[in-house]
Amino acid sequence: MFAQDLDALIRHLGASPAPGTDEEKFRQYRGLVNQRLPYPVSQDYLDLESRFLAAWRQQEAIYHLADCQKTAHPSLYLWQGDITRLAVDAIVNAANSAMLGCFEPNHYCIDNQIHTFAGVGLRLACADLKKARGGKPLPVGQALMTSGFNLPAKQVIHTVGPRIHHLPVSPMMQDLLKKAYRACLACADQAGLATIAFCCISTGEFSYPIEEATPIAIETVSAYLAETGSKLKVIFNVWTDSQYQLYHDLLHSKEASHVASTNSNLS
Protein backbone atom coordinates (compact mmCIF):
# COMPACT_ATOMS: atom_id res chain seq x y z
CA MET A 1 0.00 0.00 0.00
CA PHE A 2 2.81 2.41 0.90
CA ALA A 3 5.70 0.74 -0.91
CA GLN A 4 5.85 3.14 -3.86
CA ASP A 5 5.99 6.29 -1.74
CA LEU A 6 8.44 4.72 0.72
CA ASP A 7 10.75 3.64 -2.09
CA ALA A 8 10.65 7.15 -3.54
CA LEU A 9 11.41 8.72 -0.15
CA ILE A 10 14.29 6.33 0.44
CA ARG A 11 15.77 7.21 -2.95
CA HIS A 12 15.39 10.94 -2.19
CA LEU A 13 17.36 10.27 0.99
CA GLY A 14 20.21 8.75 -1.01
CA ALA A 15 19.70 5.04 -0.43
CA SER A 16 18.47 2.05 -2.41
CA PRO A 17 15.13 0.67 -1.19
CA ALA A 18 15.46 -2.73 0.45
CA PRO A 19 12.87 -5.40 -0.33
CA GLY A 20 10.35 -6.13 2.39
CA THR A 21 6.99 -5.27 3.90
CA ASP A 22 5.69 -1.74 4.35
CA GLU A 23 6.81 -1.89 7.99
CA GLU A 24 10.32 -2.97 7.01
CA LYS A 25 10.54 -0.23 4.39
CA PHE A 26 9.25 2.30 6.91
CA ARG A 27 12.01 1.26 9.31
CA GLN A 28 14.60 1.89 6.59
CA TYR A 29 13.05 5.26 5.77
CA ARG A 30 12.86 6.24 9.44
CA GLY A 31 16.49 5.35 10.04
CA LEU A 32 17.56 7.53 7.11
CA VAL A 33 15.46 10.45 8.37
CA ASN A 34 16.90 10.05 11.87
CA GLN A 35 20.48 10.21 10.57
CA ARG A 36 19.96 13.01 8.07
CA LEU A 37 21.86 16.21 8.84
CA PRO A 38 19.90 19.49 8.65
CA TYR A 39 20.90 20.55 5.16
CA PRO A 40 18.35 21.86 2.62
CA VAL A 41 15.90 19.47 0.99
CA SER A 42 13.85 19.81 -2.18
CA GLN A 43 10.22 20.86 -2.16
CA ASP A 44 9.44 17.68 -4.09
CA TYR A 45 10.72 15.65 -1.16
CA LEU A 46 8.78 17.71 1.39
CA ASP A 47 5.55 17.36 -0.59
CA LEU A 48 6.02 13.61 -0.94
CA GLU A 49 6.89 13.23 2.73
CA SER A 50 3.83 15.21 3.83
CA ARG A 51 1.53 13.13 1.66
CA PHE A 52 3.05 9.89 2.89
CA LEU A 53 3.01 10.77 6.60
CA ALA A 54 -0.61 11.91 6.38
CA ALA A 55 -1.58 8.58 4.80
CA TRP A 56 0.54 6.53 7.23
CA ARG A 57 -1.04 8.35 10.17
CA GLN A 58 -4.53 7.33 9.03
CA GLN A 59 -3.77 3.74 10.03
CA GLU A 60 -4.36 4.72 13.66
CA ALA A 61 -6.73 7.08 15.42
CA ILE A 62 -5.99 10.72 16.20
CA TYR A 63 -6.95 11.90 19.68
CA HIS A 64 -8.16 15.24 21.01
CA LEU A 65 -8.62 16.87 24.41
CA ALA A 66 -12.11 15.35 24.64
CA ASP A 67 -10.53 11.88 24.50
CA CYS A 68 -8.33 12.56 27.53
CA GLN A 69 -9.28 11.63 31.07
CA LYS A 70 -10.46 14.44 33.32
CA THR A 71 -8.90 14.69 36.77
CA ALA A 72 -9.58 16.36 40.12
CA HIS A 73 -8.09 19.55 38.66
CA PRO A 74 -10.39 21.15 36.04
CA SER A 75 -7.46 22.14 33.80
CA LEU A 76 -5.41 18.93 34.06
CA TYR A 77 -5.96 15.82 31.97
CA LEU A 78 -4.34 12.40 31.65
CA TRP A 79 -3.81 10.40 28.47
CA GLN A 80 -1.95 7.17 27.79
CA GLY A 81 -0.58 6.59 24.31
CA ASP A 82 1.66 7.91 21.55
CA ILE A 83 2.07 11.67 21.92
CA THR A 84 2.43 12.03 18.14
CA ARG A 85 -1.26 11.01 17.88
CA LEU A 86 -2.51 14.00 19.86
CA ALA A 87 -4.21 16.81 17.94
CA VAL A 88 -3.59 19.64 20.40
CA ASP A 89 -2.07 23.09 20.11
CA ALA A 90 1.34 21.91 21.31
CA ILE A 91 3.12 18.77 22.43
CA VAL A 92 6.30 18.91 24.49
CA ASN A 93 9.46 17.26 23.23
CA ALA A 94 12.08 16.15 25.75
CA ALA A 95 15.02 17.36 23.68
CA ASN A 96 18.74 17.44 24.25
CA SER A 97 20.79 20.63 24.36
CA ALA A 98 21.84 20.30 20.72
CA MET A 99 18.14 20.73 19.82
CA LEU A 100 18.48 18.81 16.56
CA GLY A 101 16.64 15.63 17.47
CA CYS A 102 17.89 12.09 17.98
CA PHE A 103 20.32 10.86 15.31
CA GLU A 104 20.26 7.18 16.33
CA PRO A 105 18.33 5.20 13.70
CA ASN A 106 14.94 3.97 14.93
CA HIS A 107 15.69 4.85 18.53
CA TYR A 108 12.82 4.49 21.00
CA CYS A 109 13.15 7.95 22.64
CA ILE A 110 10.41 10.54 22.33
CA ASP A 111 12.77 12.98 20.57
CA ASN A 112 13.23 10.42 17.80
CA GLN A 113 9.50 9.65 17.63
CA ILE A 114 8.50 13.29 17.32
CA HIS A 115 11.12 14.14 14.70
CA THR A 116 10.22 11.04 12.69
CA PHE A 117 6.53 11.83 12.38
CA ALA A 118 6.98 15.58 12.04
CA GLY A 119 9.33 15.01 9.10
CA VAL A 120 12.68 16.51 8.17
CA GLY A 121 11.27 20.04 8.29
CA LEU A 122 11.37 19.88 12.08
CA ARG A 123 15.13 19.31 12.21
CA LEU A 124 15.62 22.14 9.71
CA ALA A 125 13.53 24.46 11.90
CA CYS A 126 15.49 23.43 14.98
CA ALA A 127 18.73 24.11 13.11
CA ASP A 128 17.46 27.61 12.29
CA LEU A 129 16.74 28.22 15.98
CA LYS A 130 20.20 27.00 16.89
CA LYS A 131 21.77 29.25 14.26
CA ALA A 132 19.82 32.21 15.67
CA ARG A 133 21.42 31.45 19.06
CA GLY A 134 24.87 31.56 17.50
CA GLY A 135 25.14 27.78 17.57
CA LYS A 136 24.94 27.67 21.35
CA PRO A 137 23.20 24.71 23.02
CA LEU A 138 19.81 25.22 24.63
CA PRO A 139 20.35 25.48 28.40
CA VAL A 140 18.66 23.02 30.73
CA GLY A 141 15.32 24.37 31.93
CA GLN A 142 14.61 26.51 28.86
CA ALA A 143 12.18 25.94 25.99
CA LEU A 144 11.72 26.92 22.35
CA MET A 145 8.79 26.38 19.99
CA THR A 146 8.57 25.24 16.37
CA SER A 147 5.78 24.25 14.03
CA GLY A 148 4.47 20.71 14.34
CA PHE A 149 4.93 20.20 10.59
CA ASN A 150 3.32 16.82 9.76
CA LEU A 151 2.17 16.05 13.29
CA PRO A 152 -1.48 16.42 14.35
CA ALA A 153 -0.22 18.91 16.95
CA LYS A 154 0.10 22.46 15.64
CA GLN A 155 3.32 23.21 17.52
CA VAL A 156 6.17 21.42 19.26
CA ILE A 157 7.69 22.95 22.38
CA HIS A 158 11.22 21.65 22.88
CA THR A 159 12.70 21.68 26.36
CA VAL A 160 15.85 20.29 27.92
CA GLY A 161 15.34 18.63 31.27
CA PRO A 162 18.07 17.71 33.76
CA ARG A 163 20.12 14.57 33.20
CA ILE A 164 20.56 12.53 36.37
CA HIS A 165 23.95 10.89 36.91
CA HIS A 166 23.78 10.25 40.64
CA LEU A 167 21.10 9.49 43.21
CA PRO A 168 19.58 10.92 45.27
CA VAL A 169 18.40 13.70 42.96
CA SER A 170 19.83 17.00 44.14
CA PRO A 171 17.70 20.09 44.88
CA MET A 172 19.39 21.81 41.93
CA MET A 173 18.17 19.09 39.55
CA GLN A 174 14.69 19.30 41.05
CA ASP A 175 14.66 23.05 40.39
CA LEU A 176 15.83 22.54 36.80
CA LEU A 177 12.98 20.10 36.16
CA LYS A 178 10.51 22.65 37.53
CA LYS A 179 12.03 25.31 35.28
CA ALA A 180 11.59 23.08 32.23
CA TYR A 181 7.88 22.64 32.93
CA ARG A 182 7.35 26.33 33.63
CA ALA A 183 9.29 27.35 30.52
CA CYS A 184 7.01 25.20 28.34
CA LEU A 185 3.87 26.63 29.93
CA ALA A 186 5.13 30.19 29.53
CA CYS A 187 6.01 29.47 25.90
CA ALA A 188 2.48 28.18 25.26
CA ASP A 189 0.87 31.15 26.98
CA GLN A 190 3.02 33.66 25.11
CA ALA A 191 1.89 32.07 21.84
CA GLY A 192 -1.77 32.22 22.88
CA LEU A 193 -2.23 28.45 22.84
CA ALA A 194 -5.14 26.71 24.54
CA THR A 195 -3.88 23.13 24.96
CA ILE A 196 -0.50 21.58 25.70
CA ALA A 197 0.51 17.94 26.20
CA PHE A 198 3.53 17.08 28.33
CA CYS A 199 5.63 13.98 28.02
CA CYS A 200 7.36 12.77 31.20
CA ILE A 201 10.33 15.12 30.90
CA SER A 202 13.76 13.67 31.79
CA THR A 203 12.41 10.29 32.90
CA GLY A 204 13.63 8.34 29.86
CA GLU A 205 17.16 8.69 28.53
CA PHE A 206 17.95 11.32 31.17
CA SER A 207 17.26 8.87 34.04
CA TYR A 208 15.19 11.07 36.36
CA PRO A 209 13.24 8.61 38.58
CA ILE A 210 9.61 8.71 37.46
CA GLU A 211 8.37 8.37 41.05
CA GLU A 212 10.13 11.64 41.92
CA ALA A 213 9.51 13.47 38.65
CA THR A 214 5.74 12.92 38.59
CA PRO A 215 4.79 14.91 41.72
CA ILE A 216 7.14 17.69 40.61
CA ALA A 217 5.42 17.81 37.22
CA ILE A 218 1.91 17.96 38.67
CA GLU A 219 2.76 20.41 41.45
CA THR A 220 4.72 22.71 39.14
CA VAL A 221 1.99 22.86 36.51
CA SER A 222 -0.73 23.37 39.14
CA ALA A 223 1.25 26.16 40.81
CA TYR A 224 1.89 27.89 37.47
CA LEU A 225 -1.81 27.85 36.58
CA ALA A 226 -2.72 29.25 40.00
CA GLU A 227 -0.04 31.95 40.02
CA THR A 228 -0.55 33.19 36.47
CA GLY A 229 -4.28 32.67 36.00
CA SER A 230 -3.46 30.81 32.79
CA LYS A 231 -6.41 29.20 31.03
CA LEU A 232 -4.27 26.47 29.48
CA LYS A 233 -5.65 22.95 29.40
CA VAL A 234 -2.74 20.66 30.25
CA ILE A 235 -2.49 16.99 29.31
CA PHE A 236 -0.03 14.68 31.02
CA ASN A 237 0.87 12.07 28.43
CA VAL A 238 2.16 8.71 29.65
CA TRP A 239 3.22 5.58 27.81
CA THR A 240 3.38 2.65 30.23
CA ASP A 241 0.75 1.25 32.58
CA SER A 242 2.95 2.00 35.59
CA GLN A 243 3.32 5.64 34.51
CA TYR A 244 -0.43 5.87 34.05
CA GLN A 245 -1.13 4.49 37.52
CA LEU A 246 1.35 6.86 39.13
CA TYR A 247 -0.12 9.95 37.45
CA HIS A 248 -3.69 8.74 37.94
CA ASP A 249 -3.26 8.27 41.68
CA LEU A 250 -1.65 11.68 42.18
CA LEU A 251 -4.07 13.55 39.91
CA HIS A 252 -7.06 12.10 41.76
CA SER A 253 -5.64 12.48 45.25
CA LYS A 254 -6.99 14.73 47.99
CA GLU A 255 -4.03 17.05 47.43
CA ALA A 256 -4.96 17.48 43.76
CA SER A 257 -8.56 18.19 44.74
CA HIS A 258 -7.34 20.83 47.19
CA VAL A 259 -5.16 22.46 44.53
CA ALA A 260 -8.11 22.47 42.12
CA SER A 261 -10.30 24.19 44.69
CA THR A 262 -7.59 26.74 45.47
CA ASN A 263 -7.02 27.50 41.79
CA SER A 264 -10.75 27.89 41.22
CA ASN A 265 -10.93 30.44 44.03
CA LEU A 266 -8.02 32.36 42.53
CA SER A 267 -9.56 32.61 39.05
C-alpha positions as CSV (number, residue, x, y, z in Angstrom):
1,M,0.0,0.0,0.0
2,F,2.8,2.4,0.9
3,A,5.7,0.7,-0.9
4,Q,5.8,3.1,-3.9
5,D,6.0,6.3,-1.7
6,L,8.4,4.7,0.7
7,D,10.8,3.6,-2.1
8,A,10.6,7.2,-3.5
9,L,11.4,8.7,-0.2
10,I,14.3,6.3,0.4
11,R,15.8,7.2,-3.0
12,H,15.4,10.9,-2.2
13,L,17.4,10.3,1.0
14,G,20.2,8.8,-1.0
15,A,19.7,5.0,-0.4
16,S,18.5,2.1,-2.4
17,P,15.1,0.7,-1.2
18,A,15.5,-2.7,0.4
19,P,12.9,-5.4,-0.3
20,G,10.4,-6.1,2.4
21,T,7.0,-5.3,3.9
22,D,5.7,-1.7,4.4
23,E,6.8,-1.9,8.0
24,E,10.3,-3.0,7.0
25,K,10.5,-0.2,4.4
26,F,9.3,2.3,6.9
27,R,12.0,1.3,9.3
28,Q,14.6,1.9,6.6
29,Y,13.0,5.3,5.8
30,R,12.9,6.2,9.4
31,G,16.5,5.3,10.0
32,L,17.6,7.5,7.1
33,V,15.5,10.4,8.4
34,N,16.9,10.0,11.9
35,Q,20.5,10.2,10.6
36,R,20.0,13.0,8.1
37,L,21.9,16.2,8.8
38,P,19.9,19.5,8.7
39,Y,20.9,20.6,5.2
40,P,18.4,21.9,2.6
41,V,15.9,19.5,1.0
42,S,13.9,19.8,-2.2
43,Q,10.2,20.9,-2.2
44,D,9.4,17.7,-4.1
45,Y,10.7,15.6,-1.2
46,L,8.8,17.7,1.4
47,D,5.6,17.4,-0.6
48,L,6.0,13.6,-0.9
49,E,6.9,13.2,2.7
50,S,3.8,15.2,3.8
51,R,1.5,13.1,1.7
52,F,3.0,9.9,2.9
53,L,3.0,10.8,6.6
54,A,-0.6,11.9,6.4
55,A,-1.6,8.6,4.8
56,W,0.5,6.5,7.2
57,R,-1.0,8.3,10.2
58,Q,-4.5,7.3,9.0
59,Q,-3.8,3.7,10.0
60,E,-4.4,4.7,13.7
61,A,-6.7,7.1,15.4
62,I,-6.0,10.7,16.2
63,Y,-6.9,11.9,19.7
64,H,-8.2,15.2,21.0
65,L,-8.6,16.9,24.4
66,A,-12.1,15.3,24.6
67,D,-10.5,11.9,24.5
68,C,-8.3,12.6,27.5
69,Q,-9.3,11.6,31.1
70,K,-10.5,14.4,33.3
71,T,-8.9,14.7,36.8
72,A,-9.6,16.4,40.1
73,H,-8.1,19.5,38.7
74,P,-10.4,21.2,36.0
75,S,-7.5,22.1,33.8
76,L,-5.4,18.9,34.1
77,Y,-6.0,15.8,32.0
78,L,-4.3,12.4,31.7
79,W,-3.8,10.4,28.5
80,Q,-2.0,7.2,27.8
81,G,-0.6,6.6,24.3
82,D,1.7,7.9,21.5
83,I,2.1,11.7,21.9
84,T,2.4,12.0,18.1
85,R,-1.3,11.0,17.9
86,L,-2.5,14.0,19.9
87,A,-4.2,16.8,17.9
88,V,-3.6,19.6,20.4
89,D,-2.1,23.1,20.1
90,A,1.3,21.9,21.3
91,I,3.1,18.8,22.4
92,V,6.3,18.9,24.5
93,N,9.5,17.3,23.2
94,A,12.1,16.1,25.8
95,A,15.0,17.4,23.7
96,N,18.7,17.4,24.3
97,S,20.8,20.6,24.4
98,A,21.8,20.3,20.7
99,M,18.1,20.7,19.8
100,L,18.5,18.8,16.6
101,G,16.6,15.6,17.5
102,C,17.9,12.1,18.0
103,F,20.3,10.9,15.3
104,E,20.3,7.2,16.3
105,P,18.3,5.2,13.7
106,N,14.9,4.0,14.9
107,H,15.7,4.8,18.5
108,Y,12.8,4.5,21.0
109,C,13.2,8.0,22.6
110,I,10.4,10.5,22.3
111,D,12.8,13.0,20.6
112,N,13.2,10.4,17.8
113,Q,9.5,9.7,17.6
114,I,8.5,13.3,17.3
115,H,11.1,14.1,14.7
116,T,10.2,11.0,12.7
117,F,6.5,11.8,12.4
118,A,7.0,15.6,12.0
119,G,9.3,15.0,9.1
120,V,12.7,16.5,8.2
121,G,11.3,20.0,8.3
122,L,11.4,19.9,12.1
123,R,15.1,19.3,12.2
124,L,15.6,22.1,9.7
125,A,13.5,24.5,11.9
126,C,15.5,23.4,15.0
127,A,18.7,24.1,13.1
128,D,17.5,27.6,12.3
129,L,16.7,28.2,16.0
130,K,20.2,27.0,16.9
131,K,21.8,29.3,14.3
132,A,19.8,32.2,15.7
133,R,21.4,31.4,19.1
134,G,24.9,31.6,17.5
135,G,25.1,27.8,17.6
136,K,24.9,27.7,21.4
137,P,23.2,24.7,23.0
138,L,19.8,25.2,24.6
139,P,20.4,25.5,28.4
140,V,18.7,23.0,30.7
141,G,15.3,24.4,31.9
142,Q,14.6,26.5,28.9
143,A,12.2,25.9,26.0
144,L,11.7,26.9,22.3
145,M,8.8,26.4,20.0
146,T,8.6,25.2,16.4
147,S,5.8,24.3,14.0
148,G,4.5,20.7,14.3
149,F,4.9,20.2,10.6
150,N,3.3,16.8,9.8
151,L,2.2,16.1,13.3
152,P,-1.5,16.4,14.4
153,A,-0.2,18.9,17.0
154,K,0.1,22.5,15.6
155,Q,3.3,23.2,17.5
156,V,6.2,21.4,19.3
157,I,7.7,23.0,22.4
158,H,11.2,21.6,22.9
159,T,12.7,21.7,26.4
160,V,15.9,20.3,27.9
161,G,15.3,18.6,31.3
162,P,18.1,17.7,33.8
163,R,20.1,14.6,33.2
164,I,20.6,12.5,36.4
165,H,23.9,10.9,36.9
166,H,23.8,10.3,40.6
167,L,21.1,9.5,43.2
168,P,19.6,10.9,45.3
169,V,18.4,13.7,43.0
170,S,19.8,17.0,44.1
171,P,17.7,20.1,44.9
172,M,19.4,21.8,41.9
173,M,18.2,19.1,39.6
174,Q,14.7,19.3,41.0
175,D,14.7,23.0,40.4
176,L,15.8,22.5,36.8
177,L,13.0,20.1,36.2
178,K,10.5,22.6,37.5
179,K,12.0,25.3,35.3
180,A,11.6,23.1,32.2
181,Y,7.9,22.6,32.9
182,R,7.3,26.3,33.6
183,A,9.3,27.3,30.5
184,C,7.0,25.2,28.3
185,L,3.9,26.6,29.9
186,A,5.1,30.2,29.5
187,C,6.0,29.5,25.9
188,A,2.5,28.2,25.3
189,D,0.9,31.2,27.0
190,Q,3.0,33.7,25.1
191,A,1.9,32.1,21.8
192,G,-1.8,32.2,22.9
193,L,-2.2,28.5,22.8
194,A,-5.1,26.7,24.5
195,T,-3.9,23.1,25.0
196,I,-0.5,21.6,25.7
197,A,0.5,17.9,26.2
198,F,3.5,17.1,28.3
199,C,5.6,14.0,28.0
200,C,7.4,12.8,31.2
201,I,10.3,15.1,30.9
202,S,13.8,13.7,31.8
203,T,12.4,10.3,32.9
204,G,13.6,8.3,29.9
205,E,17.2,8.7,28.5
206,F,18.0,11.3,31.2
207,S,17.3,8.9,34.0
208,Y,15.2,11.1,36.4
209,P,13.2,8.6,38.6
210,I,9.6,8.7,37.5
211,E,8.4,8.4,41.1
212,E,10.1,11.6,41.9
213,A,9.5,13.5,38.7
214,T,5.7,12.9,38.6
215,P,4.8,14.9,41.7
216,I,7.1,17.7,40.6
217,A,5.4,17.8,37.2
218,I,1.9,18.0,38.7
219,E,2.8,20.4,41.5
220,T,4.7,22.7,39.1
221,V,2.0,22.9,36.5
222,S,-0.7,23.4,39.1
223,A,1.3,26.2,40.8
224,Y,1.9,27.9,37.5
225,L,-1.8,27.9,36.6
226,A,-2.7,29.2,40.0
227,E,0.0,31.9,40.0
228,T,-0.6,33.2,36.5
229,G,-4.3,32.7,36.0
230,S,-3.5,30.8,32.8
231,K,-6.4,29.2,31.0
232,L,-4.3,26.5,29.5
233,K,-5.6,22.9,29.4
234,V,-2.7,20.7,30.3
235,I,-2.5,17.0,29.3
236,F,0.0,14.7,31.0
237,N,0.9,12.1,28.4
238,V,2.2,8.7,29.7
239,W,3.2,5.6,27.8
240,T,3.4,2.6,30.2
241,D,0.7,1.3,32.6
242,S,3.0,2.0,35.6
243,Q,3.3,5.6,34.5
244,Y,-0.4,5.9,34.1
245,Q,-1.1,4.5,37.5
246,L,1.3,6.9,39.1
247,Y,-0.1,10.0,37.5
248,H,-3.7,8.7,37.9
249,D,-3.3,8.3,41.7
250,L,-1.7,11.7,42.2
251,L,-4.1,13.6,39.9
252,H,-7.1,12.1,41.8
253,S,-5.6,12.5,45.3
254,K,-7.0,14.7,48.0
255,E,-4.0,17.0,47.4
256,A,-5.0,17.5,43.8
257,S,-8.6,18.2,44.7
258,H,-7.3,20.8,47.2
259,V,-5.2,22.5,44.5
260,A,-8.1,22.5,42.1
261,S,-10.3,24.2,44.7
262,T,-7.6,26.7,45.5
263,N,-7.0,27.5,41.8
264,S,-10.8,27.9,41.2
265,N,-10.9,30.4,44.0
266,L,-8.0,32.4,42.5
267,S,-9.6,32.6,39.1
